[in-house]
Amino acid sequence: MNHTETEPIAEITWAGGPSPLAVNKKKLGMWLFLLSDSITFSCLLIGYSYVRIASPDWPRPFEFYPAIVKATLMTLILLTSSLTMVLAVHAAHKNNRARAVKYILFTMLGGILFDIIHISEWVNLILNEHVTPFHNPWGSPLLGGSFFGITGLHMLHVTIGVIYLGVIAWGFGKKKFAAEDVEVSGLYWHFVDLVWMFVFPLIYLINVAPK
């Protein structure tokens, strides 16, 4: 036998059955979506950080009250909604459908409250402070575009999440969805909350108006 020859490596193929990655297709699909969405938000936040540092006349318009107080309240609401989402997933895996639906509804309520507070802040900035995506009375016009673009995209995700959770709550209560569907919806909601943990300090806290 010629020892310089190597034996061919047997080709390994997947013949179906359980996923070789031990992840069901719904959860894998959601993870792939969240990965692409995280790239989008990362690019926006990195771009915002660059223009903020590069602009010598970047304004710092957010007073402690009401802007920072409202943003802090929105943060607490989202954190609480993440907790209720965890409880919903736990109840779903215990096959306690009524409790799972109840906690999903609490999570939806948190998202609705977040949107209401955020919209009230937008209204105040637009009507009272005369801030638009292209103009503001304080300095660099990039502030408006950055603020409305990033917070608007995040608020859109929250709104979609509320609708998504509503569908899951209805379907799970009617026994049309399984516990994994609740868990997958929880992944989306936790992602939305995580993104806000970056938006809050970068958009609000470092732009607090000087005394």
N, C-alpha and C positions, 0 to 999 in steps of 0.2 A: 504493500500500500504506500502510495506517495504521501508523505506527511505534509508536503507543501500545499496539498489540496485541502480545501475546507468543505465541510459537509453543508449542504444547503439548509437554510433555516426554514423551518416549517411555517407556512403562512397561517396566521391566526385570523379567523373571520368570526363575525358575530352572527349567530343564527336566529336572532330574535329572542323573545322572552324578556326577563328583567333588564333594565337599562344597565349597560356596563359602567356607567358613571354613578349608579345607585341614586339617581335623581329622576323623579317622574317628569313627563314632558311638560306639564303645566308649570311646574316650579322652574324647570330649566328655561322655558320660554320667558318667564317673568324675570329671571336673573339676567338673561341676555338683553331684555328690554331695559332693565335698570342700569346695566353696564353702559349701554349706548346713551341713556339719558344722563348718567353721571358725567360722561364726556362732554355733553352739551353744557351742563351747568358749570363744569370745571372751566371750560373755555370762556364762558361768559364772566365768571368771577375773576379769572386770571386777567382777561382783557380789561375788566373794570378796575382791578387793582393797578394795572399799568397806567391807564389814563388818569387815575386819581393821583398817583405819585408824580406823573409827568406834567400835570397841570398846576402851574404856580398859583392860579386864582381859584383853586377848587374850594367851593363853599362848604361850610359846616353848619347846616341850617336847623338841625334837629334839637329843639329845646328838650330839657328833661321832662317837662310836662307841656303838652300831652304826648309828644311823639315817642320818647323813650319809654314812658309809662305804658303806652298802648302796645309798643313792640314787645315789652317785657311780658305784658299780659297775654299777648298772642303766643309767645314762647311757652308760657306756663300751660296754656290751653292745649297746644300741640303735644307737649310732654305728657299731659294727663290723658290725651286721646291715644297716645302710644300705649299707655298702661291699660286702658280699657280694651285696646285691640289685642294685647297679650292675653287678657282675661277671656276675650271672645274666642281666641284660638284654643286656649286651654279647655274651655267649656265645649267647644266643637269636638275636640279629640276625646272628650269624655262622653260624647253623644248626648249632651244636654242642650238640645236645640233651643229651647226657650231662653235659657241663660245666655247662650251664644248670641242669639238675635238681640237680646236686650243690650249686651255690651257693644255690639256693632252699632246699634242705634245711638248709644252714648258717644261712640267714636264719631259718628256722623254729625251729631250735635256739636261736638268740638270743632269739626271742620267748618260747619255753618257759622258758628260764632267767630271763628278766625276770619272768614271771608267778610262778615259784617263789619268787624272792627277795621279790617284792612281797607275796605271800600270807603268807610267814613274818613279814614286818613287821606285817601286819594282825593275825596271830595274837598276836604279842607285845603290840601295843597293846591288843587286846581282853582277853586273858587276864591279862597281867601288869600293865598300866597302867590297866586298867578304863576304857578309852575306848570310847564308843559314839557313834552319830550324834547323840545327844541329851544326852550328859553326858561330862564329863572331870573329873579331880580338880584341875585347875590354874586354870581361869578360865572364860572365855566358852564356853558350850556349843556355840556356832556353829562352834568349831574342828572338832569331830567330824563334823558334817554336811558341812562344806566339804571336809575331808580325804577322807572316805570317798566322798563324792559325786563329786568331781573325779577322784581317783585310781582310783576304781572304774570310772567311765565310760571312762577311758583304758585301764585294764587289760582291759575288755571289748573295746575296739577292737583291742588287741594279740591277744587270744584269737581274735577273728573273723578277724584278719589271718593268724594261723597256719593256721587251717582253710582260708581262702581260698587261701593259698600252697600248701597241701597238695593242693588240687584242681587248681591250675594245674600243679604239679610232675608230678602223675600224668597229666594230660591232655597236657601238652607232651611228656612222655616217650613217650606212646603215639601221638604225632603227631595228636592230636585238637585241639590248640590251636596257634595261630601265635605268632610272636615278639611281635606286638602285644598278645597276651593277657598275656604275661609283663611287657611294659612297663607295661600298665595296672595290673596287680597291684603293680608297683613304685611307681607313683604313690601308691597307697593306703598302702603301707608307709612311704614317705618322709614322708607326711603324719602318720602316727602318731608317727614319730620326731620330727618337727618340733614337734608339740604337746607332747611331753615336754620339749623344750628350754625351754618356758615354764613347765610345771608344776614342774620341778625347782627353779629359783630361787625361784618365788613361793610354793610350798608348803614347801619344805625349807630353802633357804639363808637366807631372811629370818626363819625361825623357829628358828634355832639357839639352844639354851639358853645363857643367859649364864653365864659362869664364876663 
